[in-house]
Structures are given as structure tokens and as C-alpha cells.
Amino acid sequence: MKRLVFWVIFCILTIYVVVIMYIYFNQHKIVLSPSPHYHPPPNSFNISQKFIQFGDNDSLHTWYIKNNKRKLTVLYFSGNAFNISHRLFHADVFNQLNINAIMFDYKGYGLSTGIINGKESFFESSDLVYNYIIDSLAVPSDSIIFWGYSLGAPIAAQLTSGKNLLGFILESPVISVNQISIEAYPYLPFSMINKFDFDIEDYIDKSSGPILLIHSEDDNVIPFRHVSNFYNNLVRKNKQMVIIHGRHRLSSFESFPIYFNGISSFIKGLTIKVE
């Protein structure tokens, strides 16, 4: 009997270790869903494409939407899935807002080359595009709005440190990858093995400036309480929250009037003058 109990425990532990090892070595496939399939945008979207070179032979693919001659520019940070050719909804929003915007694909996404090697790959990609806006487009930091969608929110937050930005928009934001993982699989040690442990609270206090949060009460990926708790604990003079409805990927579309009016009002209310 003791031998049987021993082997049962041994088998359970072995399976547990194998599962943990599988997750550790394949977590980029679990957390990330980059798509290499690119679909050119319609001409009516007023998008010009630019490749930012880095390293010896690599480049990041960007979309530049220029709607006016003002310096005011949005830097848009995508989520974990697909590529920018699947972000026409947001490109259309920028056009409706009559605002200039840069959208880009991280290393290994879409037409961007390079290797995804942990969360630093996302930070490096973002830094390259930010510097391109500052140096090549001659847009000052206080004319830039960071707009982070889903996993793009903590990526954008990391880049805000020490920068005097015009504003910061967090749409359906991931507050903590570890928190989501632990709640979904409490029996697995995600906090110990996660290479993509993005946590917005690690970075947000290093930044300043107005913040707008947009989140759905019905979000099926990121619990509403994660975002509401983050908002309530956020120490910021100018913070706003727009509550919408619908599932994670559809809420902005399904609640479009509330969504769009909230963003438009926030941008118009920014007090820093930009030309």
C-alpha cells in the first residue's frame, strides 16, 4: 500500500513538474499571439508606412497617420495578438479624432523583424519608435499622448518614466499578467516562471500627467475589479475613467459613442498647449 501511495505521489509530482517546464519553455506561445500575415490598409485611411532600422539587418514596421500640421501625436501600443493591420478600428478612431498617430509592430510581429526574447523585446521596440518620433518627426515629448491597449498598457507605462508627456490613455489595460494568471491557475507558480510579468504598477508611479482609463464591466479577459482597484489607488491630480460594456476585444466597438466621446473630451481637456 505504501509503495502504491509513493508511486501515485511520484507520478503526480512528475506530471506537475512537466507541466511547469512546458509552460516555462512555451510561454511565449501561451501569452503572445503574433501574426505574420499582413493586410495593407485601405488608401482612405491616410496611412503612410515607415520601417525603422535597428541592429544590422532588422527593422520595425510603423504606420504614420498624419491628419494635420499640429505637433500633437498619439503613440499607440498594441496588445499581445495579431499585428497593426488588424488595428484598423483604432486607425479609424484617430482619423475621426483628427489627430496624428504612430502605430507600430513589436519585434517579431507582422512585418517587423527581430526576435521576441522576454518583455525587454517590447520595451526596446517601444523605445525605438518613441525616439523616432522625437528625433525624426521633431515632436516634443509634451505633445505626445501614449495610448496603450490591453498588454500595450504596461508596455507604454514602462516607457513613461521621466518623460513629460501630454497625456496617457489606458484602454482595456492589463494591470498585472501575474495576477490574471494566478487567478486563472492558482495551483501553478506563475510568478516564479513568468518571463512576461508585465505589471503596470511597477512603472506608473514613475510618470506624471493626466490619465484616462477605459474598461468594460463585462471584460472576459481582464476583470473589471483589477482596473477599478488600480484607478482608485492611483495618486494623480488628473485621472478619469470611462466605463463601457462588452467583451474584451469588442467592448470599444459595442460601446462606441461612450468610448469615443470619453476620449474626445479627455484630449480636448488636456491643459498643456500644443501647436
Buried (B, 14 or more C-beta within 10 A) or exposed (E): EEEEEEEEEEEEEEEEEEEBEEBBEEBBEEBBEBBEEBEEBEEEBBBEEBEBEBEEEBBBBBBBBBBEEBBBBBBBBBBBBBBBBBBBEBBBBBBEBEBBBBBBBBBBBBBBBBEBEEBEBBBBBBEBBBEBBBEEBEBBBBBBBBBBBBBBBBBBBBBBEEBEBBBBBBBBBBBBBBBBBBEEEEEBEBEEBBBBBBBBBEBBEEBBBBBBBBBBBBBEBBBEEBBBEBBEEBEBEBBBBBBBBBEBBBBBEBBBEBBBEBBBEBBEEBEEEBE
